[in-house]
C-alpha cells in the first residue's frame, strides 16, 4: 500500500508540505495549519486560489519484493480526483480524467528497487473551462451556476463530483487529491480484479441460486484450468466447479444452487424483517499460481419495480416489491457528507445512516450530483436494512457525448456496477437526476429546432451507453433512465416524456415555497414522491462553530453568504408567516435564535403534512390519482453548516424535522386531514398483519392541561400495509360535542392503541394557525436530569399546554427520544442517547428548553 505520507507542492513550488493519502489538498493544508477551517465564515470564497492552482503529490518508496520474480506489477489507484498525469521514475504511465474510475497502470518494466512516484494534478476548474472551450459542437448548458451559489463553471465537462463546483445547499471546493486507496500489486499467472455475488429466485422451482462472478487479469499466454469450491455451511450448500481462465481479462460465472432443504431467510428492509446474511467461502484452486480464498457475506432478496395498469386510474403504478411483498418506501435523499471526502469516516457514515434507520426510514436515494459512496456506506445499509436508490453521477445539466467522454463514462459505469452489485441494499439504478425534466421543461431555453440534437445526446448517453452496460453487468435489479421520469411511459415516448412530472406515471419531484404548506391540496397525488422539501436553519450550536458574533443575525452578510438558494431566507420567512408570529426581540442574538427555532418548526410541520399526505394516499385512487408508494424527502444530511433542506445537521445533530420523521414514518400512524369542513382520520400501517385497535381522539383547549373531551372508538380495523379511513366527523359537530371549543381555542390529538402493547405515536391536528390561537399561555418549562446505564432521562414539567417543546443541549453529541412535541400533560419523560461520554452536570448546564411562546 502507498497510503500514508506524501509530499505535496503547489504549481510554482512556493508551497510545499507533508500530505496524507488518501486525502486532498485542502485537508492537507488544514492539517499543516497553513489555512483555517475552510468552512469558517467566508473561507469558501477566500480559498478559491487553492483549486485554481495545479498541485503535485509525490513520494519515494522501496519495492518490498524482488521485482524479477513477478510476471506483472501494477500501480493501482482506487480513486484520483480528478485530472492528473501519473509518473513513475520520470516515465509517464498515463493520465486520469474521471474521479469515479479505478486506474491500473502496468509498471512491470518501470519499477526499480527505489522508486519515485508523482501525481501531477491540473486544476479541475481550468480543465472544465478548457474542455468547454474546445467543444466545437453545440453548446452544453448550463455554463455556470447561479451567482447566489458562488460557484465555478462548466462542471458538466468533468467527470467529478458535480456539487464540488457548488450547489444550492453547498459550497464550491473543487478538490484535487488521491481520494481513495493507492497500492502496488504484483502477481504471476492470474490476479482477481472483481468478485461479486448476485442472488436470483426461480419461482417455478421455488429455489434460490447465486450468480458468482469473478473477473481476472490473466498474465499467462495460455488458458489456466482449475477448480472452484463454493461453501455456505449454514445453508448446507457446497459445490465444486471445473473452470478455465482465458488469457487477458478472463471472467468466470458460476451458478450456485442453494440446497432446497435449507430454509433461506431473506434480507428485509428496516421495519419489515431481519437483514440475515450468510457466510460464504469461495476457493479458487488453479493448476498454477496461488490459491485464492474469498470470504463473503451473502444475502438473499428479490426486487421488482412494478409498473402496471391500475383499475380506475389512467397511467401505470410505480412501486417496489421486495421478496414478493409491496413495500412503501420511506426515507430521504443522501448528499455527500463533506466537501472533503477523506473526512468522511466509517463513524460519520454509521451515525448518519443509523439516524435514518432510527427515524423509521427504510430507504435513501444516493443523489446523482455527489459521489458513488464508499464500500462501507453500502455495507452499513446492508446491515441495517436501508434500501438504496442509486443514481449515476449526472445532475441538473446536459452532458457532452464525444467519444473520449463516452469511453470514460463507460469505464466508470462498468467499474461502479461491478463494485456495488453484490449489495442487497441497492434496489434500483437510475441514470441521472432531473435531466429528462431539464430537456422536457426546457430549463436551458434551447431553440426548438435544436432540441432534437439534445434528445439524441440524451439517448446516446443514458440509454445506449449507461443502460446497455448496466443491463449486461447486472440482471438482478431494475433501471430507470432519470428521476423524475414517467418510467415505462417515458420509454414509450422515446425516453423523453412530454411531462416527467405527470402524477399518473413514475416518480415526481415537487417544490412549492409560495403556497401554504399546511394545505395538503397543493401536493401532487403522485405514484412516488422521490424529492420534496422545505429549508430550515441548523441550530445555533452548529452555526456558532463557523461564525463570529457579528454574523449572528438573520440578515447579516454571513447569513446571506451561507444561503445558496435564491431568496431562500425570505421564502422561509413567508412560510413561517402563514401560521406563526414572527419574532420581534430587540436583542439581535435572541432574534436570530428565535428565527432558527421557527425555521425548524416550520420545516418539520410542512414536511410532516406533505409526508402524511403521501402515506394516506397509498391505498386510494381519487379522480384517477393515488396509490402513492414512496416518500423520499429532500434531503437527509448536510455538507456544511448552512441553511438547507436537511433534517440532519453537519456533524449529525438532529433537526426538529428528523424527530418529526421518526413519528411520521412510524410503522403504525393515525393521520388527520380536513376536507370541506370534515375531519378525516386514516389508519396507516406498514405492519404485515391486520390489527383491531382503539382510536383515541382527545380535544384540548390551549388554556388548560385538562382535556375538554375524549372519544375512544374501539374495534377499529387497521389493515396490513395500507391506509384506510377509520374516522370522520364534521368540525362543527366536534366543536359542538366539545363544549366551549372554537377552532382557535382548541387542538385535536389522537393515537391508536392495541391490546398487546401495540401503539402509534400521538399525532395532532391544528384547527387554526398558531398565530391565531386563543388561550395559549407562556409556560414555565423545567427539567430534571438523571442517568440510567448509558442513557440519560429528562423529566419535563410544564404549567400549561405547550406547542413545539424543544430540548437542546448545544454541541453535546447525541439525540433525544422525542423532540419538538406538543405537551398536553404536566409531565413527560424524554431519553437522551449520547454519542460520546457526557454527564448529568454537563447536560444540565447545556440544556435550553424552548416552546412556541418563548419566541417574542
N, C-alpha and C positions, 0 to 999 in steps of 0.2 A: 504493500500500500504506500502511496505517496501522500497520504493525508499528513497534516501537521504543519510544520513551519516552512514557509517560502519567503522569498524576498519580493517586495512589490515596489515598483518605481513609476513615477509619472512620466509623461511623454518626453519632457526635456531633462529628466533626471534630477530636477530640483527637489523633488520629494522622494525619499527612499525610506522604507520601513519593513519591519517583520510583518507577515500576514499569515493567518491561519487558513488552511484549506481543509474541507470545504469552507468557503466564505466569499465575501465580496469586498470591493474597495472601500465602500462606506463604513462597514463594520470594522475593517482593519484600521482605518484612520481613527475611528472612535476608540477602539481598544488601546491604541498607542497614545491617546489623549491629544491627537492633532486636530480633532474637531469636537464640538459639543454634541449632545444628543441631537440627531438630525430631525427629530420630531418636535424639538423645543421651539416654541413661538413661530418665527418666520424662516426657520432654517431650511425648509424645503426649497425656498427661493434663493436664500443666501448661498447654499451649497450646490447651486446648479453647475458651477465650474467643474465639480468632480466628474459628472457624467459627460461633460464636453471634452475632457482630456482623454488621451489614449494611454492606458496603463499596461504595464508588463509584469507578469508573475514569472519568477524563475527560481530554480534551486538546483543543487548538485545532489546526486545520490550514488551510492556504491551498489553495484549489482550483487545481490546476496546469493548468487548461484553461478556455476560455471556455464557461461553462455554457449560453449561448444557442445554441451550435452543436449541442447534443446533444438528441435526442428523449427519451432516458431516461437517468437516473442512478440507480444503486443503491448502497446501503451493504450490503456482504455480510460476514457473519460465518460462517466455516467451522465454528466451534465456540464456544459460550458455556456456561460451567459455573456455574450452571445457570439459576437463577430471576432474571430481570433485566427492567428496564424500559429501553428504549433511547430516548434523546432526542437530537435534533439541533437546535441553535439554540433550545432550550427547547420544541420541539414533540415530543410523544411519537410515535415511529414505530411502536412495537409492543412486545410482550413476548416473552420466551423462557422455555420451561419444559422443554427437552429438550436435554441435553448432547450427544446423538448426532445432532442435526439440523443442517442448514445453514439459516441465516436470511438472507433477502434483503429489504431494505426499499427501497421506491421513494422516493427523496429529490429527485426532479426539481423539485418545487415548493418545497422547503425549503432546498436548498443555496444558499450565498452565496459571495462571494469569500473571506471568512474565516469559519471555522465552529467551533462548539463542540459536541463530541460527548460524551455522558455515558452510561455504562452503570451503572445503579443496581441493585446486587445485593441480594437478600434471602437471609438465612441459609437454607441448604438444610435444616438441622436443624429450624428453626422452621416452614419451609414444609411439610415432610413431616408434622410433628406436626399442623399446621393442616388439611392435606388429609385426614388420617386422622380428625380430629375432625368434619370436615364430611361425611364419607362416611356417609350415613344408612342405607344398605342394610346387608346382612350384614357382619360384621367380616371383615377381610382379614389373616389371620395370616401370619407371626409378627409380634407387635407390636415386640418388642425382641430384640437378640442376647443370648446367654447372658452373664452378668456377667463371666465369665473373659475375654471379648473386649474389655471396657471400651469399648463402642461406643455408637452413637446408635440411636434407634428409628425405625420406620416407613419404612425406606429403600425399601420396595416402593411407596410412594406418590409417588416422584420418579424421573423418567427421568434417572438419574445413575449413574455407576459404582457398582454395588451394594456392592463391597467398601470403598468410601471411608467407609462408616459403621462399619467394622471387619469382620474375618473371622477364621477360626480360625488364620490364618497372618499376619495383618496388622493394622496399627494403624488407628485412626479419625482420618482427616484429611479431613473433608468440605469440600473446597476450594471457593473462589469465584474466578472469573477468566475472562479471554478466552483460552481454552486453545489455540486454533488461529488461523490467519491471519484478518486483517480487512482489507478493501480497499474502494475506491470503483471502480465500473465505470460507464463512460459509453459509450453507443452509439446509432447510428442504424439504422433498418431491422430488423436482427436481431442476435442475440448467442447464441453457443453456451453451453449450461449443462452438458450431459453429453456424453461421447463414449465409446463402448465398442465392443469387437470380440470376438465370440464365435465359436469355430471349431466346425464340425459335419462329420462324416464320413458320407457316404452309402455304405453297404455295397454296395448293389446296383450302383451305378455306379462303386464304388471311387474316389470323388472327394471331396476336401475343399472346403468352401465356408465363407465367413465371413459372419456377420451383423454388419454395421456400423451401429450405431445412434447417431444424433445428436439431441439434444433442444435446441431453440432457444426463446428468448423472441423472438417476432416482434412488433415495435412497429408495423409498417406496418398500415394498416387493410385493405389488400387482399393476396391471396396474392403471394408473390415466387417467380418462376421462376428456374431456373439450372441449372448443370452441376456434377457432382461427378466428379472423376477419382481413381481409386484405383490406386496403383502399388506392386508388390512386385518390384523388379528381380531379386533372387536366384531368384525362382520364375517368372520370365518372365510375370508376370501384370499386365495393365493393363486397366482397364475404365472406361468413361465412362457416366455416368447422367444422364438429364434428371430434375430434381426440382422439386417445388413446395412451398413452405412456407406453411402456413395461419397466419393471424393468431392471436395468443395463444401457448399453449405448443405449438409445432409440432414433430413429430418425423419424421425420415426414417429408414427402414430399408432398407439396401442389401444385396443378396445378391451376394457376390463369389465367382465360381467360380475356383478355383485351376487354373491351366494343368495339364492331365493329363500333359503330357510332362515336367513338372518333378518332380524327386524331393523330396518333402516329408520332412524329418527331424522326427519328432515330439518333443515335450517329454517327458522321462522323469524320474521321481523319482530322488533321490540313490541311487546304487548300482545303477541299472538302465539307465543310458544317459546321453546328453547332454541339456542343457537348451537345445536350439537355439531361437533366436528369429530372426525375420526383420524387417528394417527395412521399414516401410510408410509411404507418404506419401498422405494424403488431402487433396485440394484442393477447396474449395468456391468456385465462381465464380458469384455470383448477379448478376442484372441490375442490382441496386442494392447499395450498401454495399461494404465492402471484402472482398477475398479472404481466406479463412481457410485456413491450411495446418496440418495436424496431422501430426506425426512420431510414429510409434508403433512399439513392438516387438510383433510378433505371434507367438504360439506356437500350435502345433497339438497338441492332446491330447484324447482322449475319456475320459469316466469313467462307469462304471456301478456302481451298488450292487446286487449280486446277492443276491436272496432267493428261493431255490428249494428244493424238497424234496431231501433227502439220503438216498440209499439206506441203510437200516439205522438211521435216526435219525428220531424224531418231530421236528416243527418245520421250520424253514427255515434255509438258510445265511445268512450276513451277511458279505459281503466285497466289496472294491473291485476292479474290473477297470479298469486304465489302458491305453489303446490296445489293448484286447482281451486284455491279459495280467493274470491274477490276481496281485495284489501283497499280500504280507504287510506289514501296516502296523506300523512300528517307531518308537516315539517317546515323547512325553511330553505334558503339558498346560501351556499357557502362561498365566501370570497377568500383570497389569500390572507393568512393570519398575521402577516407582517410584510412590509415593503422589502425587507431583507430576509430572504428565505432561510439563511443559515441560523437565524434566531428562532426559527420555528422548531422547537424540540418535541420529543415524544410527549413530554409532560404538558406542553402547550396544547397539543392536539388532543390528548386524553381529556384534559379539563374541559375544552370546548365541546368535544363530542359527547362526553358524559353529561354535560349540562343539557345537550339536546335530548338525550335519552331520558334524563330526569324530568324534562318538561313534557314527557309522553309523546315525543316525536318518534316516528319510525322511518323517516326519510330525509335526505338532504339532496339538493341539486348542486353539483360542483359546476359552478358557472363558467361559461366559456371565455371570460376575459382575464382569467387568472393563470393557474398552472395545473397540470395533471398532478394531483397530490402525491406525496411520498408514500412509499410502501406501507409505512406504519399507520398512516391515515386509514387506509383500506383494511389493514389488519384489525384495527380497533373497531371499525364499523362491522366487520365480520363477527367480532366477539360480542358486541353489544346490540346487534340487530338493527343497525341503521342502513336502510336501503339507499343506494346512490343512483341518482340520475346523472350520468356523466356526459357533460358537453365536451366536444372537441374545442380547442382553443382559438375560436374565431368569434368576435363580438362587435355588434353595432357598427359594422363597416362593410365596404366591398373590398375584395381582395384580388391581387393580380393572378393570372393563370399562365404565365410564361413557363417554358419547360423547366428551367432551373428551380423556380419556385415550387412547381408541382412535384418535382423529384424530391425536394427537401420535405415537402408535406407528406408524400407517400412513405418516406422512411420514418418520419415522426409517427404517423398513424400506425404503421405496422409494428414499430417498437412499442408504442404505448399499449396497443391491444394485446400483444404477446405478454407484456409485463403484467397487465392487470386482469386478464380474462379469467384467472382462477378464483377471483374473489366473488363469493356468493352475494356480497352486499351490492355489487353493481348490477342493476336490473335493466338499464337502458343506455344505449349510446345515442347521443344527439349531435348532429353535425355542427350547429352553431347557435349563438344567441342573437335572436331578433333580426337576422339578415334577410330572411324571407319577407318579414314585415317591412324592412327598410326599402326593399325594392317595390313591394306591393303598394305601400303607402307613399312611395317616392319621397323619402326623407331628404334626399340629396338633390332634389329638383333636376332630375335628369330629363332632358328634352325627349318628347315622345318617340321621335324616330330612332333614338339611340337605345331605348330600353331593351330592345332585342339583344344587343351586344352583351349587356349586363346579365340578362337572363341566361344567355349561353355560358358566360363565365361561371355563373352560379351553379348551373347544372354540371359543368365540367369539374368544378372543384368538389362540391359536396356529394354529387351522385356518381359521376364517372370515376372519380378517384377515391375519395374518402369512403363512400358507401361500399364501393367494389372491394376495397381492402378489408373493411370490417366484415362483410359477408363471407369473404374467403377465409378469414382468420378465425371467426367466431360465429358458429351457427346456434349458439345457445341462448342468445338474448336479442330482443328487438332493437331496431334502429329507426330513428326519425331524423329527417334532414335538418330541422330547425326547431326553435321554440321562440315564440308561439308558432304553431303550424296547424293546419287542418288535417294532419295525418293522411289517411288514405285518399281523402278528397284533394289534398294538395298534390299527391302523386298523380291522381287522375287529371288534374289541371296542368300537368307538365312540371310538377314540383314547385310551382309558384301559384298559390291560390289568389283569387281576387281579393279576399279578405281573411287573412290568417287569424283575425280576432273573432271570427264567426263562432257564436256560442254553441252551435249545433255540431261542431266537429273539433277534435283535437284539444289543445290546451290554449289558455289565454293569459296574457299579462294585462293587468289593469291598474291604472293610477289615476286618481282624481283628487286634486288638492283644493278644489273650489267648492264642491258640494259639502253638505253637512254629513259627516261620516257616520252619524248615528242613524241615518236614514238608509235602511237596508235596500230600499227600492233602487238605489243608484248602482248597486253591484250587479255584475253580469251573472245570470244563472247559467253558468258555463259547465261543460263536461269536466273540466280540470283546471284549477287556478294555480298556475306554476310560478306566478310572480304577482305580488300586490303589496302595498305598504305605505307607511307614513313615517316621516322623520321624527327624531327627538334629539335632545342634547344628552351626552353622557354625564354622569354625576360629577359634582364639583370636585370630589377627591381625585377623579381621573383627569379632569381638565387642569387642576392645580399643578400637577407634575410637569406640565409643558407650557406654563404661562407665568406671567408676573402680575402683581396686584393691579396694575393699570389696565390689564386685559379683562378684568372681571366685571364686564357689563355686556348686556345682550347686543349692544350696538357698537362695541369697541372695534378697532381695526382688526384685532385678533379674531373676534367673533365673526367678522365678515370674511377674513382671510381663510378661516377653517371651513367655512360653508362653501362647498364646491357645486352646489345645485342652485341654479339661477332662482333668485327670490325665495330660497328655502326658508330663511329665518322669518320672512314676512308671512309665508304660507302657514308656518306653524302658529304664528300669532292669530291668523284668521281662523284656523281650525279650532284653536283654544277658545276664541271669542264666541263661537257658536253656542257654547254651553257653560263657560266659566268666566268669572270676573277676572280681568287682567290685573296683575299686581301693581300696586301704587306706592310701594315703600319708597321713602325719600333716601334710604340708605342704599347706595348703588350695589353693594355686595349682597345684601339681603334681597334686593330686587332681582339680581342675577340668579341667586339660588332658587328663588320662587319661580322664576321663568323656567329653569332647568326642571324643577319638580313638575310644573304644569305641562311642559312638553312631553314628559314621560307619562303622565296621567293620560293626556290626550292620545298619545300614540297607542298606549295599552288599550284604552277604551275603543278607539277606532278599529284596531286590528281584531279585537275581541268581537265587535259587532260584525265585521266582514267575515271572519273565520266561522263564526257561529252560523251565519247565513249559508256559507258553503257546506257546512256539515249538515244542517237541517234540510238542504236541497238534495241529499243523496238518493232518496227513495221515491221522489215525486217528479212528475212532469207537469208543468203549468204553462199553458199557452205554448206548448211544443218545446219548452226548455226545462233543463234539470238533469237529474242523475249525475250530479257533481260528485266526482270520486277522488278528488285530490285538492289539498290546500297547502301550498308551499309559500309562506310569506317571504317578502324581501326585507331584510336579509338577516342571517343568523349573527354574524360576527363582524368585528371592525378591524381595519388595517392600521389605524392610528387613532389618536384622541381627537374626535371631531363630531359635529352633528352628523347623523346618518340615519339610515333606516334600520340599523342593527338592534337586536334585543340583547346581545352580549357586548359589553364594552371592551375596548382594547385592554388586555390583561384578564379578561374573563368575568368581570363583575356583572351580575345580572341587573338589567334594567327592569322597570316595572313590567314592561311587555313580556319579559321572559317568565316572570312569576304568573302573569295572566295566562300565558301559553300553557303552563302546567295545568291550569284549570280548563281552558277552552279546548285543549286537546285530550282531556281526561277520557278514559275508555267508556265511562258512563256519564252522561251530562243532560240535564234538562235545559232547554233553550227557549227563551221567550222572544216574541216579536209582536208588533201591533199592526193590524191592518183594518182600515175603515172602522176604527173605534173598537175593534175586538182584540182582546189579548189572547194570543195562541201560545201554548207551550208544547214543545216537541220533546220526546224522549229519544236521545241519540245514543246509540250503543255500538261499540266495536267488539263487544263480548260475543263468544261463539254460541251462547245459548240464550233462549228467551228467558225473561225474568218477570215474575209478578212482584210489583213493588208498590210502595206508598208514595204518592206525591204530596209533599207538604208545602203549602203556599202560605207565607206569613207576610202580613202587611204591617209596616212600621210607620209611625209618624216621626218626622225628623226631630220632633221636640221631646221624644220620650224613649227610654230604653225598654219600656213595657210594650209588647206588641199590641196593635189595635185589634187585629183579628187574625185567626188562624184557621186554615182549612186543611183537612187531611183527606185526600182521595185515595181510597185503598183499592187493591186489586188491579192496579194499572199494569197492563202488559207492555213491556218494552221489548221489541223484537230484536233478535240477534242481528248484528251487523246491518243496522238500518236506522232510519229516523222516522218516527211515527208521531202523529198528533195525539197528545194524551190529555189535553185540557183546553177548553176555550170559554171565555166569559167576556161580556162587553165591559169596557172600563167603567161605564156609568153604573152597571149593576154591582161591580166590585166596590166602587166608592159608596154606593148606597148601602151595601152589606157591611162595609167597614165604616160605621158612623164617624162623623167628624173628619172624614178624609176628603181632601181635594187632590187634584193632580200635583199641585205644588207642595202640599204639606206631607205627602206620604211616598213611600218607596216599597216595592214588592220584592221579597226574597223567596227562593224556592229550592228544594232539593229532593232527590229520590233516595228512598231508604228501603233496604231489603231485610228479610228475616235473618239471613246468615251473616250479618255484619257488613253486607254489601251496601255502600253508599256513594252517592255522587258528591262532588264539591257543591257548596252552596252557591247558587247563582243569584244575580239581581237584575231587576229591570227598573230603570228610572222613568217615572211618569211625566217628568218635565226636565228642562235644563236645570243644572245645579245652580246657575246664576239666579234662577227664579225661585229656588227652593224657599219655602216658608217654614220657620221654626228651627232651622239649623242653628245650633249654639256652638260657640267656641268651647272646646272641651279641654279638660285637664288630663293629658295623657301621662301615664307613668309606667315604668317597667322595673321589675326586679330580675336579676340575672343569677343563675346558678349553673353548676356543672354536673353532668352525669356521664361518666365514662368519657368518650371522645366528643360528646355533644353538649352544647350549651342551651339552657332553657330560659327563654324570656317570658315572664308572665306580665301581660299588659293589662292596664286598667284604664277605663275611660269613665267620664262623668256624663257623657252624652253620646248620642248616635254620631259616629264619625266616619265620613266617607274617605276612601283612599288613604288609610293609615299606613305610613311608611316607616320602616326601621332602616337606618343607615349607620353602618359602623366604619365609615370612611374607607381607608385603604387596607383595613384588616381583610385578608383574603378568606373568602368563604361565602356561603349562601344561607338564606333563611328557608324555612319550610313553606312559608307563605308571606306575601307582602303586598302592599297597595290595596288592602282589603277594606270592605265596608264593615265597620264594627257596630253591631247592633246589640251586643251584650256587654255587661260590665267588665267581664274578664275574658282574656283569650291567651292561650298558650302557643308560643311560636318557638320552633327549634332553630338553632344556628349550627350549621355543619362547617367547621373550619377546614381550610385547605392547607393551613400551616399552623404551627403551635401558637396559641394565644392564651389569655387568662380572663377570668371574670373581671378583674380590675381594669384590664385593657379595654374590654368590651364596654364596660360601664362608662369609662371616661370618653370613649369614642362615640357612644350612641347618640344619634339625633332622631327624635320622633317627630313626624310631621303628619298633619292631616289637612284636609282641604281648607279649613278655616284658619290655619296658621298663615295662609297666603293673604297678605293685606295690601 
